[in-house]
Amino acid sequence: MKGLLFAAVVAAGLAPSVARADEGADFIAKLSGSWTGSGSITASGGEAPAATTCHLQGAPSGASITVTGKCDGAAKGANLAVQLTWSGDQKSFVGTFQGGAEAGTASLSGRLSGNSLVMQVTSQNGAVSTLTLTVSGANRLSLAVSGKDSKSGKPVQYVSLGLAKG
């Protein structure tokens, strides 16, 4: 489950019915560069949120972006890597997330909705959560991961981060 939490840290998010052809490329450009921020991570619904700090680097290449970085604190020095690709034909993003010793590789898929990227995160064990990345202005990014607690089935806000570019 912690791997899903780090997916949220990924670059750093994703559904209008009619999207501009360059909308995905525009969003990728907004995610490029260095991002630093802090927030909280909750491992499960029964635990109190714990503080974390993350440093990410987004490197675009055409219709794709790779985001690498490290989170400290609650994330215990986890390295992560996210790869996202925009499909103009499908008007959607797909990709992968790797991070944390127990996480393995999670698949990502989602769509843009205004200034947000809303993605479904599916772990190797089939657990599903939602990652939302919202860009505000030229240098602010908020990241949230939510899902259902595997034990109680109740909704849980697993990750909440605020990041600044620069």
WOMOQUI-V246704 format. One record per pair of residues at least 24 apart in sequence whose C-alpha atoms are under 8 Angstrom apart, sorted by the first residue. I is the first residue (numbers start at 1). J is the second residue. Records with the same first field share a line. If there is no record, write none. Layout:
I = J / J
This chain:
1 = 43 / 44 / 103 / 127
2 = 43 / 100 / 102 / 103
3 = 98 / 99 / 100 / 101 / 102 / 103 / 104 / 106 / 123
4 = 103 / 106 / 121 / 122 / 123 / 129
5 = 41 / 42 / 43 / 145 / 158 / 159
6 = 75 / 80 / 99 / 100
7 = 82 / 97 / 98 / 99 / 106 / 121 / 131 / 145
8 = 131 / 132 / 143 / 144 / 145 / 159
9 = 54 / 143 / 159 / 161
10 = 56 / 67 / 68 / 80 / 81 / 82 / 97
11 = 56 / 58 / 67 / 82 / 133
12 = 56 / 67 / 133 / 141 / 142 / 143
13 = 116 / 117 / 118 / 119 / 131 / 132 / 133 / 134 / 143
14 = 93 / 110 / 111 / 112 / 113 / 116 / 117 / 118 / 119 / 131 / 132 / 133
15 = 111 / 112 / 113 / 114 / 117 / 118
16 = 111 / 112 / 113 / 114
19 = 91
21 = 88 / 91
22 = 88
24 = 63 / 86 / 87 / 88 / 91 / 92 / 93 / 112
25 = 62 / 63 / 86
28 = 60 / 63 / 64 / 65
29 = 60
30 = 135 / 138
31 = 58
32 = 57 / 58 / 59 / 60 / 65
33 = 57 / 58 / 59 / 165 / 166
34 = 58 / 165 / 166
35 = 163 / 164 / 165 / 166
36 = 163 / 164 / 165 / 166
37 = 161 / 162 / 163 / 164
38 = 161 / 162 / 163
39 = 159 / 160 / 161 / 162
40 = 74 / 158 / 159 / 160 / 161
41 = 74 / 75 / 158 / 159 / 160
42 = 157 / 158 / 159
43 = 158
44 = 149 / 150 / 156 / 158
45 = 148 / 149 / 152 / 154 / 155 / 156
50 = 74
63 = 87
84 = 108
138 = 165
139 = 164 / 165 / 166
140 = 164 / 165
141 = 165
